[in-house]
């Protein structure tokens, strides 16, 4: 799978280089971890905003006095 990604992204001659393989695999793993962390943070912000929006307001808009 790593060979396919390297060939797809950088061309066949770079795919044969062991240096490229050694650098690309950790870089793609770090990228995947970063995407997952960003997704979790984004989902947390969205769920927090939704929960605040659905809760009852603390200040009443109308007063009977």
DRENDREN-284718 format. One line per field, with one value per residue: residue in three letters; x, y, z of N, C-alpha, C in turn; residue number from 1. Coordinates in Angstrom, 2 decimals, always signed. Layout:
BEGIN
aa [ALA	...]
n_u [X	...]
n_v [Y	...]
n_w [Z	...]
ca_u [X	...]
ca_v [Y	...]
ca_w [Z	...]
c_u [X	...]
c_v [Y	...]
c_w [Z	...]
i [NUM	...]
//
This chain:
BEGIN
aa [UNK	UNK	UNK	UNK	UNK	UNK	UNK	UNK	UNK	UNK	UNK	UNK	UNK	UNK	UNK	UNK	UNK	UNK	UNK	UNK	UNK	UNK	UNK	UNK	UNK	UNK	UNK	UNK	UNK	UNK	UNK	UNK	UNK	UNK	UNK	UNK	UNK	UNK	UNK	UNK	UNK	UNK	UNK	UNK	UNK	UNK	UNK	UNK	UNK	UNK	UNK	UNK	UNK	UNK	UNK	UNK	UNK	UNK	UNK	UNK	UNK	UNK	UNK	UNK	UNK]
n_u [+0.82	+1.96	+3.79	+2.11	+0.98	+3.25	+4.07	+1.83	+1.83	+4.47	+5.82	+7.35	+10.18	+10.97	+9.66	+11.15	+13.22	+14.69	+14.96	+12.93	+10.72	+11.14	+10.78	+8.26	+6.33	+6.22	+5.50	+3.01	+1.58	+1.66	+0.21	-2.31	-2.95	-3.07	-5.26	-7.30	-7.25	-7.90	-10.48	-11.81	-11.63	-13.09	-15.60	-16.20	-16.45	-18.65	-20.67	-20.72	-21.62	-24.14	-25.37	-25.44	-27.12	-29.52	-30.23	-32.18	-32.66	-30.97	-31.77	-34.82	-36.78	-39.06	-40.74	-42.99	-43.36]
n_v [-1.19	+1.24	+1.55	+2.02	+4.49	+6.14	+5.92	+6.95	+9.58	+10.62	+9.54	+6.82	+6.44	+7.59	+5.97	+3.72	+4.39	+3.91	+5.79	+7.62	+5.99	+5.48	+8.01	+8.81	+7.08	+7.51	+10.22	+10.18	+8.76	+10.53	+12.62	+11.40	+10.97	+13.62	+14.55	+13.03	+13.97	+16.67	+16.33	+15.28	+17.46	+19.37	+18.12	+18.09	+20.84	+21.49	+19.85	+20.97	+23.57	+22.95	+21.84	+24.06	+25.69	+24.32	+24.34	+25.83	+29.37	+31.53	+34.01	+35.62	+36.70	+38.26	+40.37	+40.56	+42.67]
n_w [+0.00	+0.78	-1.27	-3.44	-2.69	-2.70	-5.36	-6.59	-5.62	-5.98	-8.11	-10.01	-9.84	-7.44	-5.68	-5.44	-3.84	-0.73	+1.24	+0.76	+1.28	+3.99	+5.06	+4.18	+5.24	+8.16	+8.03	+6.75	+8.63	+10.81	+9.65	+9.36	+12.06	+12.91	+11.41	+12.55	+15.21	+14.77	+13.75	+15.99	+17.76	+16.31	+16.20	+18.93	+19.45	+17.84	+18.97	+21.52	+20.95	+19.91	+22.17	+23.88	+22.43	+22.46	+25.11	+27.78	+27.93	+30.28	+31.02	+31.06	+28.36	+28.49	+30.76	+33.45	+35.14]
ca_u [+0.00	+2.83	+4.36	+1.09	+0.86	+4.45	+4.02	+0.74	+2.15	+5.78	+6.39	+7.93	+11.59	+11.08	+9.08	+12.19	+14.19	+14.36	+14.88	+11.58	+9.80	+11.33	+10.26	+6.86	+5.46	+5.93	+4.83	+1.60	+0.97	+1.45	-0.88	-3.56	-3.22	-3.48	-6.62	-8.20	-7.31	-8.66	-11.88	-12.35	-11.77	-14.19	-16.85	-16.46	-16.92	-20.00	-21.59	-20.85	-22.48	-25.51	-25.94	-25.75	-28.25	-30.75	-30.56	-33.06	-31.90	-30.93	-32.42	-36.10	-36.89	-40.22	-40.91	-44.37	-43.41]
ca_v [+0.00	+2.40	+1.72	+2.65	+5.91	+6.85	+5.98	+7.85	+10.96	+11.15	+8.93	+5.49	+6.42	+7.90	+4.86	+2.70	+4.91	+3.51	+7.01	+8.15	+5.11	+5.67	+9.32	+8.97	+6.30	+8.26	+11.48	+9.91	+8.37	+11.78	+13.34	+10.73	+11.27	+15.03	+14.66	+12.46	+14.91	+17.85	+15.93	+15.16	+18.82	+20.00	+17.50	+18.57	+22.23	+21.47	+19.30	+21.96	+24.65	+22.44	+21.69	+25.40	+26.24	+23.63	+24.55	+26.97	+30.58	+31.85	+35.30	+35.64	+37.82	+39.08	+40.60	+40.93	+43.81]
ca_w [+0.00	+0.81	-2.60	-4.28	-2.33	-3.15	-6.83	-6.95	-5.26	-6.31	-9.30	-9.81	-9.48	-6.02	-4.91	-5.23	-2.88	+0.63	+2.03	+0.59	+2.01	+5.44	+5.45	+3.83	+6.12	+9.40	+7.72	+6.49	+9.91	+11.56	+9.00	+9.72	+13.47	+12.97	+10.88	+13.55	+16.33	+14.32	+13.66	+17.35	+18.28	+15.59	+16.66	+20.28	+19.37	+17.27	+19.96	+22.59	+20.45	+19.82	+23.50	+24.38	+21.70	+22.82	+26.52	+28.04	+28.24	+31.69	+31.20	+30.38	+27.43	+28.83	+32.19	+33.74	+36.07]
c_u [+0.87	+3.46	+3.37	+0.99	+2.06	+4.43	+2.96	+1.13	+3.45	+6.40	+7.13	+9.37	+11.80	+10.57	+10.13	+13.23	+13.77	+14.25	+13.47	+10.58	+9.92	+10.78	+8.76	+5.94	+5.20	+5.18	+3.35	+0.88	+0.70	+0.32	-2.22	-3.93	-3.69	-4.90	-7.63	-8.35	-8.12	-10.15	-12.54	-12.58	-12.96	-15.53	-17.20	-17.00	-18.35	-21.00	-21.78	-21.78	-23.93	-26.14	-26.25	-26.97	-29.56	-31.13	-31.43	-32.22	-32.00	-31.67	-33.73	-36.19	-38.03	-40.30	-42.35	-44.47	-43.58]
c_v [+1.26	+2.64	+2.40	+4.14	+6.71	+6.99	+6.98	+9.31	+11.48	+10.54	+7.65	+5.49	+6.74	+6.75	+3.79	+3.13	+4.53	+4.73	+7.60	+7.29	+5.31	+7.00	+9.45	+8.23	+7.03	+9.57	+11.25	+9.45	+9.61	+12.60	+12.72	+11.01	+12.71	+15.25	+14.13	+13.40	+16.15	+17.52	+15.81	+16.55	+19.51	+19.43	+17.96	+19.99	+22.28	+20.94	+20.26	+23.09	+24.19	+22.28	+23.04	+25.97	+25.59	+23.81	+25.80	+28.20	+30.91	+33.16	+35.27	+36.88	+38.75	+39.23	+41.07	+42.12	+45.09]
c_w [+0.00	-0.55	-3.53	-3.98	-2.80	-4.66	-7.26	-6.70	-5.82	-7.56	-8.98	-9.38	-8.00	-5.15	-4.61	-4.21	-1.46	+1.55	+1.96	+1.36	+3.51	+5.91	+5.22	+4.79	+7.44	+9.14	+7.46	+7.75	+10.77	+10.96	+9.37	+11.17	+13.64	+12.47	+11.90	+14.73	+15.96	+14.21	+15.01	+17.96	+17.62	+16.05	+18.07	+20.30	+18.85	+18.29	+21.14	+22.16	+20.34	+21.20	+24.13	+23.70	+22.12	+24.28	+26.68	+28.38	+29.74	+31.98	+30.41	+29.49	+27.78	+30.34	+32.41	+34.67	+35.29]
i [1	2	3	4	5	6	7	8	9	10	11	12	13	14	15	16	17	18	19	20	21	22	23	24	25	26	27	28	29	30	31	32	33	34	35	36	37	38	39	40	41	42	43	44	45	46	47	48	49	50	51	52	53	54	55	56	57	58	59	60	61	62	63	64	65]
//
